[in-house]
């Protein structure tokens, strides 16, 4: 199993979570509310958690190539959603 996590400091975490979930709801299985989201992507399961000052993303997968491609795709979506906040970028950290 391969795992990675990203934590994004922002007071807009709930809005970002909702926008990300809604971007994929018509393509992949998605369950979400304003504080949590679970998205079944081709490279693994993405879990998003919003709290008062950050958005945490956790990706778990089994196939390295698909996992890495999914990390890139998710990061691009996060960066696009948060483009008005110049300091917000999605940087993944693998969990050993």
Secondary structure as GFF3:
##gff-version 3
##sequence-region A 1 96
A	DSSP	beta_strand	2	9	.	.	.	ID=ss1
A	DSSP	alpha_helix	13	24	.	.	.	ID=ss2
A	DSSP	beta_strand	30	32	.	.	.	ID=ss3
A	DSSP	beta_strand	36	41	.	.	.	ID=ss4
A	DSSP	beta_strand	44	50	.	.	.	ID=ss5
A	DSSP	beta_strand	54	61	.	.	.	ID=ss6
A	DSSP	alpha_helix	64	81	.	.	.	ID=ss7
A	DSSP	beta_strand	93	95	.	.	.	ID=ss8
###
